[in-house]
Amino acid sequence: MIKALTTTIIICLFVNISIAQSPSGIQQAAEKYAQANLDEDFESLAGYTYPVILKKSGGKEAIIHALEVASDLLKIRNMKVESYEIGKIEKFTHCSGETHALVPVTTKIKVPGGEIINHITLIAVSKVSSDQWYFIETSSLEPNTIHNYLPTWNYTLGLKFDESHEFIGLKSE
């Protein structure tokens, strides 16, 4: 009984220590990802694309082309991403040889007549033995299809598959 209790306490302490410390390099990688979005650096964004998604999307060149088309559509609609702010990484877990973390993001997009503020979540993924981080935007995912894109996902992070949008109109002078 004492041995089992001691083992349980040690495991709990280890889990609490590992939960208290954010995974190494994630904040810096997320900031670089944000800057690549602002700079329209599609080559870097393709490098941050989770390999399973990269493969399912037709490879690096296909991802870059899709990003270019999306950027052109924004320009045609007279829209521009003004900011891409990374929040504090608060939740992460280790599963199936990977680290998964939730990264809150706030974007501001200038549109005719005002701006749109989006609050979204990125899933950051890294192999446990690697310092390379990949990002998956959750706005296009659904709970019943996430395993198609992230086969190792285990739902322990409590990801909410929704995002919020707010339109702020220009003030008349």
Secondary structure, DSSP 8 states (H G I E B T S, - for coil): -HHHHHHHHHHHHHHHHHHHS--TTHHHHHHHHHHHHHHT-HHHHHHTB-HHHHHHTTSHHHHHHHHHHHHHHHHHTT-EEEEEEE----EEEEETTEEEEEEEEEEEEEETTEEEEEEEEEEEEEETT----EEEEGGG--TTTHHHH-TT--STT------EEEEEE----
